[in-house]
Amino acid sequence: MGAVALLAGCVSSSTQTPPTSDYRFVVLGPEGVAIARAITAAGECPRIDLDGQTLPMTVRMPPATVPGRPSRSEPPAQPTAFPVLTCEAVVPPGTRNAAIDGFPLPLPVAHPQRIVLLGDTGCRIVGSFNAYQACNDPAQWPFKRVADAAAATRPDLVIHVGDFHYRESACAPGNAGCAGSPWGYGWDAWQADLFDPARSLLAAAPWIVLRGNHESCNRAGQGWYRFLDPRAVAPRQDCNVAADDDIGNYSEPYAVPLGRDADTQFLVFDSSWVGLTPLPPTDLMYRNYRAQLEALFALSSRTPRAFFMSHHPVLGFAANPGNPQSPFPGNAGLQSVLSPMYPTVLFPPTIEALLSGHSHTLEVISFATPHPPQVLTGNGGTYLDEPFPVPFPASAQPAPGAVVAEIVTTTQFGFMTMERNGAGWRMQAWDAAGQPLTSCTLGERRAQCTPLAAADAKP
């Protein structure tokens, strides 16, 4: 069949709730293989029940305190504590029910209809930028509200486009908004930024996870490999030793087919280490990315359409507070690798649309040129960017020759959903309370959206 079919079925409800120190969820890896994960403070891995057969889970990462390494946190070389056990098990194709210690797991469905998109969700505390988000205020850091509202849509699949972790520095003394927040790159910050607020959404559906720049090796890369990456960790890839970062900052791309007998794939590309400037062809990053993109686009030819997913937007915009009429374009590093491959439109014709985050906005951009539309959902909870001017600058292009036909954007917190609509998709943007912001149709490399209220935008 060319692609492993995703699993069918669902699990029965349970009146039990897991211990507050334990977390159970499912991530999808290459070819849609479902990986059950458990994070526990217990001394051994729990057991998993697969259609009535109880089996042991295997240890992915044992508890550890990792020696300090150069990083972005302050002080820069503090040890990183992971006093929890990460366990995992492959859920075989055809499994209808799965549970860990009696607690049911969400399984992929045969024909997914509704998908949640969100990203850039953690609470930003970065002392070097004097950025102290009020993590204690659900209005200022609403990720739990966003996650609960997204879970209430009953998705079949969740896609997080990266940047899970933002608590890099200690809260400033006397700042009540973030007082008492954990910080650094260990388990306590991961628990506060992702696993506690996202409990309901982790229980609602399997996740496809993208690695953001906040999960690069000199930031939260250790936790990324420990908790989220769906594949086995290769030797020297765990980000524990800075001398190995040329290995740890890259991971191979892969494709996730959308259900059984899929006509659509999601292509996962790790852009976490890319910078803002064009890459020379002799650069290690250029060579790595060129080979990975060639492999990924070869996979894209297996189905009539595919969604290219990278944390950094190739064809999105970022606000430019110093000159609002000249918003920053898409990522020049990725563009420099893509442009020799597909000089006119950067992507092969099998790419239906681009899904990204990184800029802390919501954007849906369609082009008058043959470029694929860009969907950007970086408004999941972290500090929002400055709004774009209204009207949006008509001459702005996210890449040379990419002429914008339509852009809908907002700097309100929220998420998006995608639902099957014949051969295309209906996309909806929602605020943190689950109220609609806009509705779009997506198909044949075009996105068309209803007008969005511009109350948060400035002229």
N, C-alpha and C positions, 0 to 999 in steps of 0.2 A: 504493500500500500504506500511505501515511501515515507510515511510518517506514522509514528506510534499513536494509536487512537487514545484519546483521553478517556478517563474512567467514567462509567455511568453509575448513577444511583445516588442515594442520600443516606443519612444516618438518622436513627430515631432520636427524639428529643430526650433530654435528661433533666431531672429536677436537681441534680447535684451541680455544684460549682467547684472548679478546681481550687486548690489552695492558692492564696494570693501570691505566694512566692514561686508558683509554677506556671509555665506557659506552654501551650500546645497549639500547633498550627501546621499548615501545609504550604510548601513552596513548590513551584513547577520548574523543572530543569529542562535540559535539552530533550527534544522530541516529546515534550509534555509529560515526562516521567514525574510522578508525584512523590515528593519526599516529605514524610512526616517528621516533624521536629518536636523535641521536648527540651525545655530549659528548666532545670530543677535544682533546688538547694539540697536535695537528698543526696545520700552517698552513693547511690547506684542508679542506673537507668531504669525507668519504668518499663512495663511490658505493653505491647501493642496487640490489640485484637483485630484480626483481619477475617471477616466473615466467619467468626466463631473459632478461629484458630489463634491461640495466644502464643506470641513469639517475643523473645527479648529484643529490645532496641540496642543498637551499638553506640559506643562512645564516639562522638565526633571530636569533641575537645574536652579534656578534663579541667577541673578547677586549676587556676594558676595565678600567680602574681608575676607579671612579665617585667623584667628589668627595664629601667628607663631608656628611652631612645630619643633622638632629636624629633621634635614634634612642634605643632602649632600652639599647644597649650602652655600655660604659665604655672609653675616653672616648667621649662621645656623638656626636662628629662626625668620626670617623676615616674615611679613604677606604676604599672597598670594592673588593677586587681580584678580578677574574674572568679569570684568565689562560688561559681555555679557550674553545673555539669550540663553540657549540651549533647543531646542524644538524637539519633535519627534512625529511620527505617524506610526502605523503598516500599511504596504501596503498589502491588502488582496490578497490571492492566486487568480489568474485569472485576476488581474488588467492588462490592456494593456497600459494605459497611465497615467502618474503621473506628476504633476508639483506643485511647490511651488511658489505662487504669480506670476504665468505665466512662470516660469523658469523650463524647463523640467528636470526630474530626470532620471538617468540610471536605468533600471529595469533588474533583472535577466532574462536570456533567457532559453527556454525550454531545449535546448541541447547545452550547452556551448562547444565551440571548441577551443578557444584561451584564455589562462590564463597568466597574468603577475605575476612574483614573484620578490619581492625586499625587502630590509630591511636595518636597521642601516643607516638611512637617514639624521638625524639632523646634525647641525654644532657644533662640539665639542669645548666647551670653559669650561675647568675645571682647575681652578687656582692651586689646590692642586697637579695636575700632570704637571703643567707648559705647558698645552696643549691649544693653542690659534689658532684654525683653522681660516683661512682667509675667514670668512663668506661673505665678500664683494666682493670676487673674484670668479666668476663662474667657473674658472678652478680649484681652490682649494676646493671649495664646490659646486659641480655641480648638486645638487639634482634637481633643477628646470629643467635643461637640461635632466637629467635622466627621470624625470616624463613626460616631454613633448615627449621625444622619445618613452617612453612606451605607452603613450596615442595614439601616431601615429600608433601603431600596431593594433589599434581598438580591444582591448580585450573585451571578454565577462565577465571577472571576474578579479579582482586584489586581490592578497594575499600579505599583508605586514607582514613580520615575526618578527616585533617588533623593539624597540628602535627608536621611533619617535623624541624624545626630548633629546637634548644634551647641551643646553646653561645653564649650572649650575652656572657659575661665571661671574663676570664682566670682560670685556675685559681689558687686561693690559694697563696702561697708555702709550700713545705713539705708540700703535700697530695699524697701519692703516688698517691691514687686517680685524680686527673685530671691529674697532671703531664704536661706536654708537649702537652696538647690544644690544637688550634687553637680560635680563638674569633672572635666578630664575625659578620658576615653574608656574607662572601665565599665563594669556591669551596672553600677548604680546610675550612671548617666544614661546608658542605653535603656535601662528599665524605666526611668522617668520620661525620656524623650519619645520612646516608641512602645514598649511592651505594655506598660500600664494604660496609657490613654487609648491604645488601639485594640484593647481586648475584644470588644464587640466585633470589630471588623476582621480581626484575625480568626474569629470563630465563624464568620459569615460565609467565607469562600476561600479557595486557594489563592495564593498570591504569586504573581510574577514580579520579581524585584530587580530594579536597576541600581547600579552603583553610582553614587554621586561624588562630586569632588570632596565633600565632607567625609567620605569613606575611603579616601586615598590613604596610602600607608603612613604619611606623616600626620594624619588626623585619626579618624576612627576605623582605619582599615583592619586592625586586629579584631574588633567586634564584628565587622562585616563578614570576615571569613569564619569567625566562630559561630555566628548566629544565623546569617541570612543566605550567603552564597549557596546555591543548590547543589554544587558539585563538590567532589572530594578536593581537599586542599593539597595542591602539589608541593613537593619539597621546596622549602625556602620561600614559599609564597605567602606566609601567614602575617607578614608585616612586622614581625617581632624584632628583626635586625635591620637597621637602616642600610647596611651594605647590600642587602638583598632586594632593595626597593625596585630595581629594574626588572625583577621577576614579580614582586608582589603588586606592583601598580598596573599590571596588565592581566587580563583573563580572556580566555577564548570566547568568541561570540557563539551564539546558538539560536536555534529556532524552536518556537513553541507552536504546534498546530492548534488551531481553534476548533477543538472538538473532533469527533469521529468523522472520518472521510472529509477532512477539512479542505475548504477551498481558499482558506485564508491562514496566514501565519503571522506570528509576532516575532520579529527579529531583534534579539537583545545584543546591544553593543556597549562595551565598557569604555566610556569616555572619561573616566574619573580623573585622569592625570593630565588631560589636555590643557594647554594654556590658552592665551588670547591672541597669539600672533601666528602668522603662517609658519609652517614647518619646512625646512630645507629637506630635499630628498635623501640627504646623507644622514639625517637625524634618526636615532633609534626609534623614537616615537613614530616618525613618518613610516619607517620600514615596517614596524609592527602593525600600525593601523592599516597600511596599504594591503598587507597580506590578510589581515582579518576581514577587511571590507570585501576583498575579492572572494573570500570563502563565504561570507554572509550573503553576498549577492548571488553566488552560485546556488545557495540554499533557497533563495527567494524564487528561483525559477521553477520550483516544484509545484507551486500553486498559482492560480491566476492573479492573486493579489497578496500583498504583504504590507504590514506596518513596520517601519523602521523606528526603533526605539533607542535613544541615547539620552543620557541626562542633559547634556549640553545641546541646545537647539541649533541646528544648522541654518534654519531659515526663520528664526524668531528674532524678536527685538528685546533690548533691555533699555530701561529708562536712563537718560543722561541728565542728571540734575543740573549740571553746569551749562547745558545747552539743550533744553527740552525739544527744540525744533529739529535736533539731529540725534535721534535715538541711536544707541549702539546697535550694530548689525549682528548677524548670526556668527557662530564661532569660526574664526578665521583659521584656526588650526585644522579643524575638520574639513573646512572648505578647501584648504590647500591640498589635502590628500584626495578629496573627491573630484576636484575639477579636472585633473588629467584623465580620470577614469571615464567621466561623463561630462565633457566640456560645456555643454549647453545648459543642462538642467540638474547636474550633480548626482542624479539617481537614475537607476534603470527603470523602464516602464512598468515593471511589476510592483513598484513601491506605490501603494495607494495613498499613504499619508505618513507624516512624521509625528511621533509622540515624544515629548520632552518635558523638562522642568527647568531648574537652575535660575532663571529670572523669576522673581517672586510676584508673578502676575498670572492671570489667565489670558491666553491669547488663542484665537482661531484665525488663521491667515490663509486666504486663497489668492491665487496668482493669475494674472492675465497671460503670463507666459506658461510654458508647460511644466513648471516646477510642481512637485506634490505639495498639498496643503500642509501647514505646520499647526499642530495643536500643542499648546503649552499649558501645563497645569502645575505651576509652581506656587500656588496660593493656599497650600494645605495647612498652614499654621505659623510658619516662621515670619519674622518681620517682613512686611510687604514693601515692594518698591514704590517709588514715586509714580503717580499716575502719568500716563502719556497726555500730551496736549490734545484738545478737541477743537477743530478737527485734527485727525492724525496727519502729520506732514505728508503731503501727496508725493513728494519726491523721494521719500525714504525707501531704501531697498535693503533687505537683509543680506543679500549677496549680489555681486555684480550681475546685472541683467535680469534679476528676479523682480518683476513689476507687480506690485500689490494690486489686486483687484478688490479685495475686501478684507478688512480687519475688524474683529470684535474683541475688545479687551476690557478688563476690569481689574482693579486692585482691591476687591473684596475677598475675604477668606471664603474658601469653599472647595468644591470638587466637581468632577464631571461624570456623566454616565454615557455609555454607548449602548444602543439597542439595535438589533437587527431590523432592517427596514427593506424587505425584498432583497435585491442584490447590493444595497447600500446600507447606510447606518443613519440612525437618528441620534444626535448627540445633544445632551442637555447639560447646562451649567447650573449648579446649585450653590446657594450661600451656606454659611456654617450652620444655619438652622434648618437646612433642607428645603428652603424656598427657591423657586425657579428664578434664574437670572436671564437665560436666553436659551433658544432651541436652534439647532443646526441640522442640516442634512449633509451627508458626506457620501460621495460616490463619484467614480470616474475622474478622480483627481481634482475634484472641486468641492468646496465647502460653502454653504450658504446659510447665513444665520439671521434670525430676527434681531431688530435693534436692541441694544442693551442700554439700560438706564445709565446715564452718565453723571449721576450725582456725585460720584467720587473723583471725577476727572476735572482738570482745571483748563481754562481756555488759554 
